[in-house]
Amino acid sequence: MKKILLSLLLVTFILTSAFSAPKYVFLFIGDGMALPQIKAAELYLESVGSDKRLIMTSLEAQGMTTTQSADSFITDSAAAGTALATGHKTNSGVICMNTTLTETYKTVAEIAKENGKKVGIISSVSIDHATPAAFYAHQPSRKNYYEIGMEMISTGFDLYGGGALLSPKGKKGDQPDIVDEAIKAGYKVIDNQVDFEKLSSKNEKVIIFNEALDGAQAMQYEIDRQTEFSLADLTEKAINLLDNENGFFMMVEGGKIDWAAHANDAGTVIHDTLAFDDAVAKAVEFYNSHPKDTLIVVTGDHETGGLTIGFAGTQYSTYVDKIEKQTLSFQNFDAVYSHLLASNPNLTLNDLLPDLEKYFGLSKKDLNDMDIKKLETAISDSKKAKLPSTEYTYLLYGGYNPVSVTVTHILNQKSGISWTTYSHTGVPVATFAQGVYSSLFNGYYDNTDIGKNLINLYNN
């Protein structure tokens, strides 16, 4: 009888412990990142003489994840983020509400907070953007930036960090400043590198804005970053600030992988993917010290750009080492080109060649007749007061600077990398996991299953 009771107690213990949340949970989301972005980054490492794989691809559990939204096979980040944060499908553009906008969904981050965990939300793009917003906000439109920012404050989450806010005073600029409201709510707001480096208190809520932001209030692309903190630096800082006896939940987004992929800039995609993997490495370091208490999940919300390893012009060959010669993002080259054109309205390809070699490693001898024709057309189109909005011009440039996108297309193709779209695609993404209950993330499943698995750990 005693043996039976002991056996029943053991079974009860196993069943109970099997559904209790790990003390520490990391969810990493590479926005726009699927296997092509991951493989391109690994090929780049190989081309520059590194024998390392990405940290994420070495994690013990590996799966494939479908990403469609409730109303489209090709999702956007709001619906995908909602699926990952709540386990529910919704329409593209909607943040944590049902398809009829009549019900809100509680997020895994909110549930973790209710369970006594500290919570951190980190992104390399603005902290009110779709993916980070999906972990704390509930809005019919991802574009309700002011309302999203006000919800951010109301959560009482312990740490937000990365980019700043897109609409801190509302659409008309006449609303109470979100930053001021955050301070009133007890948040310490950091917006420079010096204060970031000094930050050490575990006893206060904090919002951290990178001091070097672009026009969209996002952190710089990794290829352009100077001395300001990286996504990995911010992840490490957040770990130190959030670590406590009750544990934490942390979501970290590499948001600009997506932005660079929209612009079909493989070099910038690769560098931001590597920066994202560096952030994952910080969690793995933490896991190595807390292997029995930590779960790390790494995934993408969707693929962007239709990136593929292979181009008709290079057939079975790749030359990814050519990407190493790129030294700035398409966005920063936009600024370089705009300055050149302003100082020389009659600029020709010959005038541009020194900069193509300086920033992309493309000399005149690297350019064939087709390349030259494309560049000359792009230069001509860039000089037009208003480029006609036609299907043809969209297919050529996708709404980006004609010269910048043409240059990256040429460099990418010579590297054996090509693109199919300036938008998202519907291909599955890769998911990796390490630590407690990582086996939940093996196999082939939907993005809602990631949200459900994480929430079930906290609800049982």
TAZIHU-V359473 format. One record per residue. N is the residue number from 1. SS is DSSP state (H for helix, E for strand, C for the rest). PSI is psi in radians with two decimals (none if undefined). D_CENTER is the distance of its C-alpha to the mean C-alpha in whole Angstrom. Layout:
n ss psi d_center
N SS PSI D_CENTER
N SS PSI D_CENTER
This chain:
n ss psi d_center
1 C -0.75 56
2 H -0.70 54
3 H -0.69 52
4 H -0.78 51
5 H -0.73 50
6 H -0.70 48
7 H -0.74 47
8 H -0.71 46
9 H -0.69 44
10 H -0.77 42
11 H -0.78 41
12 H -0.74 40
13 H -0.77 38
14 H -0.79 36
15 H -0.69 35
16 H -0.85 34
17 H -0.47 32
18 C -0.31 31
19 C 0.31 29
20 C 2.48 28
21 C 2.48 25
22 C 2.72 24
23 C -0.66 25
24 E 2.21 21
25 E 2.20 18
26 E 2.29 14
27 E 1.98 12
28 E 2.28 8
29 E 1.97 6
30 E 1.84 4
31 C 2.21 4
32 C 0.17 7
33 C 2.07 8
34 C -2.91 11
35 H -0.64 14
36 H -0.74 15
37 H -0.71 12
38 H -0.80 13
39 H -0.66 16
40 H -0.71 16
41 H -0.70 15
42 H -0.65 18
43 H -0.64 20
44 H -0.82 19
45 H -0.76 20
46 H -0.70 23
47 H -0.45 24
48 C 0.23 24
49 C 0.22 26
50 C 2.44 24
51 C 0.26 25
52 C 2.48 22
53 C 2.90 19
54 C 2.55 16
55 C -0.74 16
56 H -0.63 14
57 H -0.12 17
58 H 0.03 20
59 C 2.72 19
60 C -0.55 22
61 E 2.42 21
62 E 2.33 19
63 E 3.05 19
64 E 2.41 18
65 E 2.22 16
66 E 2.71 17
67 C 0.02 15
68 C 2.62 18
69 C -3.13 18
70 C -0.48 22
71 C 0.10 23
72 C 2.42 21
73 C -0.55 20
74 C 1.95 17
75 C 2.92 15
76 C 3.10 13
77 H -0.48 10
78 H -0.88 13
79 H -0.70 15
80 H -0.74 12
81 H -0.69 11
82 H -0.75 15
83 H -0.79 16
84 H -0.57 13
85 H -0.47 15
86 H -0.29 18
87 C 0.25 19
88 C 2.52 20
89 C 2.59 20
90 C 3.12 20
91 C 2.66 20
92 C 2.42 17
93 C -0.19 17
94 C 2.43 18
95 E 1.87 17
96 C 0.71 19
97 E 2.80 22
98 C 3.07 24
99 C -0.38 25
100 C 0.03 28
101 C 0.55 26
102 C -0.07 29
103 C 2.47 27
104 E 2.66 24
105 C 2.37 22
106 C 2.45 22
107 C 2.80 19
108 H -0.59 18
109 H -0.72 18
110 H -0.70 21
111 H -0.69 23
112 H -0.72 22
113 H -0.73 23
114 H -0.46 26
115 C 0.20 27
116 C 0.15 27
117 C 2.60 24
118 E 2.66 22
119 E 2.32 18
120 E 2.38 15
121 E 2.09 12
122 E 2.46 10
123 E 2.59 7
124 C -0.18 7
125 C -3.05 8
126 C 2.48 11
127 C -0.17 11
128 C 0.24 13
129 C 3.00 11
130 H -0.86 11
131 H -0.94 8
132 H -0.64 10
133 H -0.56 13
134 C -0.16 13
135 C -0.09 14
136 C -0.22 17
137 C 2.88 18
138 C 1.68 20
139 E 2.53 21
140 C -0.32 22
141 C 2.35 20
142 C -0.27 16
143 C 0.01 18
144 C 1.12 20
145 H -0.68 18
146 H -0.80 21
147 H -0.66 22
148 H -0.77 18
149 H -0.67 19
150 H -0.63 22
151 H -0.63 21
152 H -0.79 19
153 H -0.69 22
154 H -0.33 24
155 C -0.55 22
156 C 0.22 23
157 C 2.71 20
158 C -0.47 21
159 E 2.31 18
160 E 2.53 15
161 E 2.72 13
162 E -1.96 11
163 C 3.08 12
164 C -2.47 15
165 C 2.43 16
166 C -0.49 17
167 C 1.16 20
168 C -0.33 22
169 C 0.37 25
170 C 2.98 25
171 C -0.59 25
172 C -0.02 29
173 C 0.33 28
174 C 0.23 31
175 C 2.79 29
176 C 2.37 29
177 C 2.20 26
178 H -0.65 24
179 H -0.77 24
180 H -0.71 27
181 H -0.62 27
182 H -0.73 25
183 H -0.73 27
184 H -0.56 30
185 C 0.08 28
186 C 0.16 28
187 E 2.46 25
188 E 2.25 25
189 E 2.15 23
190 E 2.29 22
191 C 0.38 21
192 C 2.79 22
193 H -0.68 22
194 H -0.86 25
195 H -0.56 25
196 H -0.79 21
197 H -0.54 23
198 H -0.37 26
199 C 2.15 24
200 C -0.22 26
201 C 2.29 27
202 C -0.03 26
203 C 0.28 28
204 C 2.60 26
205 E 2.52 23
206 E 2.52 21
207 E 2.18 19
208 E 2.05 17
209 E 2.31 16
210 C 2.50 16
211 C -0.32 19
212 C 1.72 17
213 E 2.65 16
214 C -3.01 16
215 C -0.32 17
216 C 0.30 14
217 C 0.51 14
218 C 2.80 11
219 E 2.78 11
220 C 2.63 13
221 C 2.55 11
222 H -0.63 12
223 H -0.38 15
224 H -0.18 16
225 C 2.46 16
226 C -1.87 19
227 C -0.09 20
228 C 2.83 18
229 C 2.57 16
230 C 3.06 13
231 H -0.63 10
232 H -0.73 13
233 H -0.76 15
234 H -0.68 14
235 H -0.76 13
236 H -0.76 17
237 H -0.75 18
238 H -0.70 17
239 H -0.81 19
240 H -0.65 22
241 H -0.57 22
242 H -0.35 21
243 C 2.20 23
244 C 3.01 26
245 C -0.36 29
246 C -0.21 28
247 C -3.07 24
248 E 2.85 21
249 E 2.29 18
250 E 2.25 14
251 E 2.24 11
252 E 2.12 8
253 E 2.28 4
254 E 1.49 3
255 C -0.39 2
256 H -0.03 5
257 H -0.79 6
258 H -0.82 6
259 H -0.73 9
260 H -0.61 10
261 H -0.65 11
262 H -0.66 12
263 C 0.04 15
264 C 0.78 16
265 C 1.61 15
266 H -0.65 15
267 H -0.76 16
268 H -0.66 13
269 H -0.83 10
270 H -0.81 12
271 H -0.64 12
272 H -0.53 8
273 H -0.71 8
274 H -0.68 11
275 H -0.69 10
276 H -0.76 8
277 H -0.57 11
278 H -0.63 13
279 H -0.71 11
280 H -0.67 12
281 H -0.58 15
282 H -0.68 16
283 H -0.66 16
284 H -0.67 18
285 H -0.76 21
286 H -0.77 21
287 H -0.71 22
288 H -0.44 24
289 H -0.27 26
290 C 0.95 26
291 C -0.46 26
292 C -0.08 28
293 C 0.06 26
294 E 2.43 22
295 E 2.26 19
296 E 2.21 16
297 E 2.28 14
298 E 2.22 11
299 E -3.12 10
300 E 2.80 8
301 C -0.42 8
302 C 2.96 10
303 E 2.58 11
304 E 2.37 11
305 C -0.27 14
306 C 0.69 16
307 C 2.41 16
308 E 2.61 19
309 E 1.78 21
310 C 2.42 24
311 C 2.47 26
312 C -0.64 29
313 C -0.36 30
314 C -0.03 30
315 C -2.05 31
316 C 0.10 30
317 C 2.62 29
318 C 2.61 26
319 C 1.00 26
320 H -0.32 22
321 H -0.40 24
322 H -0.50 25
323 H -0.49 21
324 H -0.44 22
325 H -0.21 24
326 C 2.25 21
327 C 0.00 21
328 C 2.84 19
329 C 2.87 16
330 H -0.62 17
331 H -0.78 17
332 H -0.52 19
333 H -0.54 22
334 H -0.79 22
335 H -0.73 23
336 H -0.83 26
337 H -0.72 27
338 H -0.68 28
339 H -0.76 30
340 H -0.78 32
341 H -0.63 32
342 H -0.63 34
343 H -0.27 36
344 C 1.45 37
345 C -0.36 37
346 C 0.38 39
347 C 2.40 36
348 C 3.05 37
349 H -0.67 35
350 H -0.62 37
351 H -0.52 36
352 H -0.38 32
353 H -0.73 33
354 H -0.62 33
355 H -0.57 29
356 H -0.67 28
357 H -0.67 30
358 H -0.78 28
359 H -0.34 25
360 H -0.03 24
361 C 0.38 27
362 C 1.83 29
363 C 3.01 33
364 H -0.60 35
365 H -0.31 36
366 H -0.23 33
367 C 2.22 33
368 C 3.13 35
369 H -0.66 37
370 H -0.73 34
371 H -0.80 32
372 H -0.74 34
373 H -0.75 35
374 H -0.76 31
375 H -0.72 31
376 H -0.68 34
377 H -0.72 33
378 H -0.72 30
379 H -0.77 31
380 H -0.78 34
381 H -0.57 32
382 H -0.35 30
383 C -0.18 33
384 C 2.39 34
385 C -0.69 34
386 C 1.98 32
387 C 2.25 31
388 C 2.34 32
389 C 1.59 29
390 C 2.91 30
391 H -0.65 29
392 H -0.85 30
393 H -0.57 28
394 H -0.76 25
395 H -0.59 25
396 H -0.77 26
397 H -0.30 23
398 C 0.35 21
399 C 0.01 21
400 C 3.00 20
401 C 2.15 23
402 H -0.70 25
403 H -0.78 26
404 H -0.83 22
405 H -0.54 21
406 H -0.72 24
407 H -0.82 24
408 H -0.62 21
409 H -0.79 22
410 H -0.82 25
411 H -0.76 24
412 H -0.80 21
413 H -0.66 24
414 H -0.36 26
415 H -0.18 24
416 C 0.47 24
417 E 2.41 21
418 E 3.04 21
419 C 2.74 19
420 C -0.30 20
421 C 2.85 18
422 C 0.13 16
423 C -2.86 15
424 E 2.91 13
425 E 3.04 16
426 C 0.23 17
427 C 2.64 17
428 C 2.76 16
429 E 2.87 13
430 E 2.53 14
431 E 2.39 14
432 E 2.66 15
433 E 2.71 17
434 E 2.43 20
435 E -2.69 22
436 C 2.19 24
437 C 0.38 24
438 H -0.44 22
439 H -0.32 24
440 H -0.35 23
441 H 0.23 20
442 C 2.66 22
443 E -2.82 23
444 E 2.11 22
445 E 3.05 21
446 E 2.78 19
447 H -0.49 16
448 H -0.47 18
449 H -0.51 20
450 H -0.85 17
451 H -0.76 17
452 H -0.77 21
453 H -0.80 21
454 H -0.76 20
455 H -0.72 22
456 H -0.59 25
457 H -0.66 24
458 H -0.46 25
459 H -0.08 27
460 C none 30
